[in-house]
Amino acid sequence: MSKNMRRDERKQAKKSLAPPIFQTATFTFDNSDDLEAFHSSETDAFFYTRYGNPTNEAAERRLALMEGAEASLLYASGMAAVSSVFLSLLAPNARIVIPQESYRHTRDIAEGLLKRYGVCVDILAENTAESLETLTDGTVRVLFAEIPSNPTLRIPDIDRMAEWARQRRARFIVDSTIATPALFRPLEHGADLALQSATKYIGGHNDVVAGAVSGSSNIIDALREQQALLGSILGPQDAFLVERGLKTLELRVQRISATALKLAEFLEGHPKVSRVHYPGLESHSDHQRAVQYMSAFGGIVSFELDGNDGIADELVNALQIPVLAPGFGGTESQLEHHVKMAYADIGIEGAENRGISAGLIRYSVGLEDFEVLRDDLSEGLKKL
Ligand code: PLP
């Protein structure tokens, strides 16, 4: 399926090229016949924005094309997408398998909310098909994976995990927020759903919070019905921003990935850096899988420094270009001292219990020139 839009797929109201923003809560009917025609599906009219909106539909169409999916659905945030998918596919006594290194709030939902509703949760120590074989229970309903994982950028064995799930009739959900459909399309590898925080590379400019799910029409239709009840829709203005972000996604992600690889190589050769996590490096434990699955390696480089406990803070303070802010995937380079941002509420010990090193810095590469970012890092590291 082509990712490029044909002219006839661009249809918008009033022949507008950009999707108009339908900033309306509700839609009107001329008379009772018009309403009747709507209810008997004789028109493609809209009813009420919680059930659907043309701006959202335009963004969803473009995303589905890029994912190679029958359909896509936008949500109010990545977490709204994650929690809605879990609530839709799971029930009391059903089992979900989720890797240890998953986005922490995805794990929090599983271990908090889902357990409270009687769902059984298995945490997979390693993100591999081999470790799945240690699970014998046949009641698994959902297998979850992230590609790459956050923050050490592990690459799961997607094909074998998909086969494992298929044999058990479990749904396989892949959160490809960091890869994006520009670098990896989970549905082509047997996933039932591809899911992203569209807040990150898809929106791409740190000006929208959104989530997205793509898959077969059957599953997406069911999620859409559920969304109309749960109310976790994305507002039309934000859907417009998501659609606009998708137009340049591939260009941005390719450019960011090329810069990230060069920065990772620079950091790996630096004497003050003890470890670099980047799947494009041969030293990364999942490099072969990254080459197998991804067309480039993404925009996040995580690294650790040689030195005392405060050294990560020293570097964060010494750098002049990247902003210090939670999140990733925007046009500006962005830094997280991971345990102090993503895990601030559970502290360093809590983070280390979840396998996150206290000194880990997560560097989200932006669109700045490589040389500028490298020189900034070089100067910053010199000061340590
Ligand atoms: N999935 C991954 C891999 C993430 O990194 C994040 C957020 O950082 C989310 C989901 C949640 O997305 P949001 O912040 O849009 O709710």
Boltz pocket constraint, residues with backbone or C-beta under 6 A from the ligand:
constraints:
  - pocket:
      binder: B
      contacts: [[A, 77], [A, 78], [A, 79], [A, 80], [A, 82], [A, 103], [A, 106], [A, 146], [A, 148], [A, 150], [A, 175], [A, 177], [A, 178], [A, 196], [A, 197], [A, 198], [A, 199], [A, 200], [A, 209], [A, 210], [A, 211], [A, 327]]
      max_distance: 6.0
